[in-house]
Structure formats: structure tokens, C-alpha cells
């Protein structure tokens, strides 16, 4: 290894925190370089990284997040393939390494038109995520066992982009001077596109289905035939089960108490505030 002779190298960033991943870091080496300890070093963001998080296009298409993960977590070689379960842990760790262990969130107090703020303890959130055991199987009432394939950051980004584009199309059509017939046609096309997106996401999320007699089905074509031909109640049950599993590794809502003054105004005594680590406000 060539030694760095730059006299400023002692000021270069170093890992500020080490974390383990909810999935255990179970990835092929071209996605994640294994760690002997099971923990991965997280470095603070650079000035260039901060700029990436302030570039709307880079955030929308996911490139900004991927570049920053590569910069701050050297063990990760392909952030697009990181499983959804691990994403919150990685982003929270980068936030801690860069700005410290607390983060303020702003929200509307339910029941009253009043803004409030709360300071989050980020290491405590990481500990709560770490305590959750990842499950990869969903059992339906009829005895079907569905083994899931976790969605990747690439899957999540593509879904968000398509949904955003369809919502944008809906808004533009709604305010256009098209005839009612043309609007209906456009709305129908958008609805079909979103329905297809939902079904494709469902298929991506299924690794294997085991029927009660022990037969295992892994052929994507056969699984698609099942999705296309099963009754709506069964598919809804499957989607609900997968939606619950997709939340594994994500941050739980903050449970807060209202002040006496807020309660007098009509706020509930206790309430929950969703914590979503949206990169648009997470790294500013």
C-alpha cells in the first residue's frame, strides 16, 4: 500500500460510528464487503455529499442517496442492491456520524392547528431497530406459506418514481382543457399503470410459495398465474402480510404526550408522530 504523504491526512474523515445491519449483512461480496465483526464503519458526509442531498433530481432518481452511501460506508459497493430492511439503519448512522446523536422533527399536533417539535434520540432508534428479528415468511389463513424476497433500494426508487410520474400526470390532466372523454381515457391509463406497478412489486417480493401438502413453487411464471387468478380476498390478505413484513427494519412512530394547554385546545393526551427519514429534510 502506498503511504499518503499529504501532511493534511490527519484531518481526513474517519469512521465515527460502527453499526450492524438488521439483515446481518447477508449480501454477496460485490454488494457488501463482509466484516469480521459484523459491524460496518460509517464515516461523516463530506461537503460534496451534502451538496448531493440538496440536488432535487439526484434525490428523486436515487442517485444522490446511492452516491452518499458509497461515500460514507466504504464496505457497501452497490447501494442499489441494499435491502429495504437495512436502509433506515444506514441513513440514521450517516446522520449520527455527520451531525450528532439527536435530530429535531417538526409536526402538526393532531386535533389542533398547532406546530410542535420534538428531539429524537437517534442511537435509541438504532437500538430499537436492532432488537427486531427479521422474518421472511408470511403464512396465509388457507395454509399457504409465502417466502419473501426483500425489496432493494432500486425496487423502492423505481416504484416511487413511477408513482410520482403517474400522480403528476393525474394533476396535469385534471387541470387541462381536455374533453371529459380524453380525461377519462388518461385517468384509466394511469390507473392501469399503477395497478400493474402494484402487481409487479408483489411478484418481485415473492421468492417461493409452499402449499399445505409441502409442494414448493418457485417458478415466477406459475407464481404470476397464481396472482392473476386467485380471488381478491386471498391476494389482499397476501398484500397486507407483505406490507407488514416490508416495515421490518424501519423506524417506529414517536409516541408523544400533549401538554395540558394542548389538551385544553382539543389535542389527545397521547399521540404518535410518524418518523420518515426523507432525504429531503433528513440531511439539512
C-alpha positions as CSV (number, residue, x, y, z in Angstrom):
1,X,0.0,0.0,0.0
2,X,1.3,3.5,-0.9
3,X,1.5,5.7,2.1
4,X,-0.4,9.0,1.9
5,X,2.3,11.7,2.2
6,X,-0.2,14.6,2.4
7,X,0.5,16.4,5.7
8,X,-3.2,17.1,6.0
9,X,-4.2,13.5,6.0
10,X,-4.7,13.5,9.8
11,X,-7.7,15.8,9.2
12,X,-9.3,13.3,6.7
13,X,-12.5,11.8,8.0
14,X,-12.5,8.5,9.8
15,X,-15.4,6.2,10.8
16,X,-17.4,7.9,13.5
17,X,-19.8,5.0,14.3
18,X,-20.0,1.3,13.7
19,X,-23.3,-0.5,13.2
20,X,-24.6,-3.9,12.4
21,X,-27.4,-4.3,9.8
22,X,-30.8,-5.8,10.5
23,X,-30.3,-8.4,7.8
24,X,-26.9,-9.4,9.3
25,X,-25.1,-8.1,6.3
26,X,-26.0,-11.2,4.3
27,X,-25.0,-9.9,0.8
28,X,-22.8,-11.2,-2.0
29,X,-19.3,-9.5,-1.9
30,X,-20.0,-7.3,-5.0
31,X,-22.7,-5.6,-3.0
32,X,-21.2,-5.5,0.5
33,X,-17.6,-6.4,1.6
34,X,-18.0,-8.6,4.7
35,X,-16.9,-7.5,8.1
36,X,-15.1,-9.8,10.6
37,X,-17.0,-8.3,13.5
38,X,-20.4,-8.0,11.7
39,X,-20.3,-4.2,12.2
40,X,-19.6,-1.6,9.5
41,X,-17.8,1.7,9.8
42,X,-19.8,4.8,9.0
43,X,-18.0,8.0,8.0
44,X,-19.3,11.6,8.1
45,X,-20.5,13.2,4.9
46,X,-18.2,15.4,3.0
47,X,-19.2,18.8,1.7
48,X,-19.7,17.2,-1.7
49,X,-22.0,14.7,-0.1
50,X,-24.2,17.5,1.4
51,X,-24.5,19.1,-2.0
52,X,-25.7,15.8,-3.4
53,X,-28.5,15.8,-0.9
54,X,-29.6,19.2,-1.9
55,X,-29.9,18.4,-5.6
56,X,-33.6,17.6,-6.3
57,X,-33.0,15.4,-9.4
58,X,-30.4,13.3,-7.8
59,X,-32.7,12.7,-4.8
60,X,-35.7,11.9,-7.0
61,X,-33.9,9.2,-9.0
62,X,-32.0,7.8,-6.1
63,X,-28.5,8.7,-7.4
64,X,-27.8,11.2,-4.6
65,X,-28.6,8.6,-1.9
66,X,-26.6,5.9,-3.6
67,X,-23.5,8.2,-4.0
68,X,-23.6,9.3,-0.4
69,X,-24.0,5.7,0.9
70,X,-20.9,4.7,-1.2
71,X,-19.0,7.7,0.2
72,X,-19.9,7.1,3.8
73,X,-20.0,3.3,4.0
74,X,-16.9,2.0,2.2
75,X,-17.9,-1.6,2.7
76,X,-21.0,-1.0,0.5
77,X,-20.1,-1.4,-3.2
78,X,-23.6,-1.4,-4.7
79,X,-26.1,0.6,-2.7
80,X,-28.9,-0.1,-5.3
81,X,-29.0,-3.7,-4.1
82,X,-29.2,-2.9,-0.4
83,X,-32.4,-4.4,1.1
84,X,-35.1,-2.2,2.4
85,X,-34.7,-3.6,5.9
86,X,-31.2,-2.1,6.1
87,X,-31.9,1.4,4.7
88,X,-33.1,3.2,7.8
89,X,-30.1,1.9,9.8
90,X,-27.6,3.1,7.2
91,X,-29.2,6.6,6.8
92,X,-29.6,7.1,10.6
93,X,-25.9,6.0,11.1
94,X,-24.8,8.5,8.5
95,X,-26.8,11.2,10.1
96,X,-25.2,10.4,13.6
97,X,-21.7,10.3,12.1
98,X,-22.2,13.7,10.4
99,X,-24.4,15.8,12.7
100,X,-24.5,14.0,16.1
101,X,-26.9,11.8,18.1
102,X,-30.0,14.0,18.1
103,X,-32.4,15.2,15.4
104,X,-35.3,17.7,15.7
105,X,-38.6,16.9,13.9
106,X,-41.4,19.3,13.3
107,X,-45.1,18.2,13.1
108,X,-48.7,19.3,13.5
109,X,-50.3,18.3,16.8
110,X,-53.3,16.2,16.0
111,X,-56.7,17.7,16.8
112,X,-55.4,21.3,16.8
113,X,-53.8,23.6,14.3
114,X,-50.5,23.9,16.1
115,X,-46.9,23.2,15.1
116,X,-44.6,21.5,17.6
117,X,-41.2,20.0,17.6
118,X,-39.5,17.0,19.3
119,X,-35.9,15.9,19.6
120,X,-35.2,12.3,18.6
121,X,-32.5,10.2,20.2
122,X,-31.0,8.5,17.2
123,X,-28.9,5.9,18.9
124,X,-32.0,4.7,20.8
125,X,-33.8,4.4,17.5
126,X,-30.9,2.3,16.1
127,X,-31.1,0.1,19.2
128,X,-34.9,-0.4,18.8
129,X,-34.4,-1.4,15.1
130,X,-31.6,-3.8,16.1
131,X,-33.9,-5.6,18.6
132,X,-36.3,-6.7,15.8
133,X,-35.8,-10.2,14.4
134,X,-36.3,-10.1,10.6
135,X,-38.9,-12.6,9.4
136,X,-39.0,-13.7,5.8
137,X,-42.2,-15.8,5.7
138,X,-45.9,-14.9,5.6
139,X,-48.4,-17.6,6.4
140,X,-51.9,-17.1,5.0
141,X,-55.2,-18.4,6.5
142,X,-55.6,-21.2,3.9
143,X,-52.2,-22.6,4.9
144,X,-50.1,-21.1,2.1
145,X,-46.6,-20.2,3.2
146,X,-45.0,-17.3,1.2
147,X,-41.3,-16.8,1.5
148,X,-40.5,-13.3,0.6
149,X,-37.6,-11.7,-1.4
150,X,-36.8,-8.4,0.3
151,X,-37.2,-5.3,-2.0
152,X,-34.0,-3.5,-2.8
153,X,-33.3,0.2,-2.8
154,X,-33.5,0.0,-6.6
155,X,-37.0,-1.5,-6.4
156,X,-38.2,1.2,-4.0
157,X,-36.8,4.0,-6.1
158,X,-38.4,2.7,-9.3
159,X,-41.7,2.4,-7.5
160,X,-41.5,5.9,-6.1
161,X,-40.6,7.4,-9.5
162,X,-43.4,5.6,-11.3
163,X,-45.9,6.6,-8.7
164,X,-44.7,10.2,-8.7
165,X,-44.9,10.4,-12.5
166,X,-48.5,9.0,-12.6
167,X,-49.6,11.4,-9.8
168,X,-48.0,14.3,-11.8
169,X,-49.9,13.1,-14.9
170,X,-53.1,12.9,-13.0
171,X,-52.7,16.5,-11.7
172,X,-51.8,17.9,-15.2
173,X,-54.8,16.1,-16.8
174,X,-57.1,17.3,-14.0
175,X,-56.2,21.0,-14.7
176,X,-56.0,20.7,-18.5
177,X,-58.5,21.8,-21.1
178,X,-59.0,18.2,-22.4
179,X,-62.5,17.0,-23.0
180,X,-64.1,14.8,-20.4
181,X,-63.7,11.8,-22.7
182,X,-60.0,12.4,-23.1
183,X,-59.5,12.9,-19.3
184,X,-61.3,9.7,-18.6
185,X,-59.1,7.9,-21.0
186,X,-55.9,9.4,-19.4
187,X,-57.1,8.5,-15.9
188,X,-57.9,5.0,-17.0
189,X,-54.3,4.6,-18.4
190,X,-52.8,6.0,-15.2
191,X,-54.9,3.6,-13.1
192,X,-53.9,0.6,-15.2
193,X,-50.2,1.7,-14.9
194,X,-50.4,1.9,-11.1
195,X,-52.3,-1.4,-10.9
196,X,-49.6,-3.1,-13.0
197,X,-46.9,-1.5,-10.8
198,X,-48.6,-2.9,-7.7
199,X,-48.8,-6.4,-9.1
200,X,-45.2,-6.3,-10.4
201,X,-44.0,-5.2,-6.9
202,X,-46.0,-8.1,-5.4
203,X,-44.3,-10.6,-7.7
204,X,-40.8,-9.1,-7.0
205,X,-41.5,-9.6,-3.3
206,X,-42.2,-13.4,-3.6
207,X,-39.4,-15.9,-3.5
208,X,-41.4,-19.1,-3.0
209,X,-44.9,-20.3,-2.2
210,X,-45.4,-23.6,-0.3
211,X,-48.8,-25.2,-0.4
212,X,-50.2,-27.2,2.6
213,X,-49.1,-30.6,1.1
214,X,-45.5,-29.4,1.1
215,X,-45.2,-28.7,-2.6
216,X,-42.9,-25.7,-3.2
217,X,-43.5,-23.3,-6.1
218,X,-40.6,-21.1,-7.2
219,X,-41.3,-20.7,-10.9
220,X,-42.0,-17.0,-11.5
221,X,-44.5,-17.8,-14.3
222,X,-46.5,-20.1,-12.1
223,X,-46.5,-17.6,-9.2
224,X,-47.7,-14.9,-11.7
225,X,-50.5,-17.2,-12.8
226,X,-51.5,-17.6,-9.1
227,X,-51.5,-13.8,-8.6
228,X,-53.6,-13.3,-11.8
229,X,-56.2,-16.0,-11.0
230,X,-56.5,-16.1,-7.2
231,X,-59.6,-14.4,-5.7
232,X,-59.3,-10.8,-4.5
233,X,-59.7,-11.7,-0.8
234,X,-56.6,-14.0,-0.9
235,X,-54.5,-11.5,-2.7
236,X,-55.5,-8.7,-0.4
237,X,-54.5,-10.9,2.6
238,X,-51.2,-11.6,0.9
239,X,-50.5,-7.9,0.2
240,X,-51.4,-7.0,3.8
241,X,-49.0,-9.6,5.1
242,X,-46.2,-8.5,2.8
243,X,-46.8,-4.8,3.7
244,X,-46.2,-5.7,7.4
245,X,-43.0,-7.5,6.6
246,X,-41.7,-4.6,4.4
247,X,-41.8,-2.4,7.5
248,X,-39.2,-4.5,9.3
249,X,-36.1,-2.5,9.9
250,X,-38.0,0.8,9.6
251,X,-38.4,3.4,12.3
252,X,-41.5,3.2,14.5
253,X,-43.6,6.3,15.1
254,X,-42.6,8.5,18.1
255,X,-45.1,8.2,20.9
256,X,-45.6,11.7,22.4
257,X,-47.7,13.3,25.2
258,X,-49.5,16.6,24.7
259,X,-49.1,19.5,27.1
260,X,-52.0,20.5,29.4
261,X,-52.5,23.6,27.2
262,X,-52.7,21.5,24.0
263,X,-55.2,19.1,25.6
264,X,-57.4,22.0,26.6
265,X,-57.4,23.1,22.9
266,X,-58.5,19.6,21.8
267,X,-55.4,17.6,21.3
268,X,-55.4,13.9,22.5
269,X,-53.4,13.2,25.7
270,X,-51.1,10.9,23.8
271,X,-50.4,10.6,20.1
272,X,-48.0,9.2,17.5
273,X,-45.8,11.1,15.0
274,X,-44.5,9.1,12.0
275,X,-40.8,9.3,11.6
276,X,-39.8,9.1,8.0
277,X,-36.2,9.6,7.1
278,X,-36.9,11.5,3.9
279,X,-33.6,12.7,2.5
280,X,-35.2,16.0,1.5
281,X,-35.3,17.0,5.2
282,X,-33.1,14.4,6.9
283,X,-29.7,15.8,5.9
284,X,-30.3,19.5,6.3
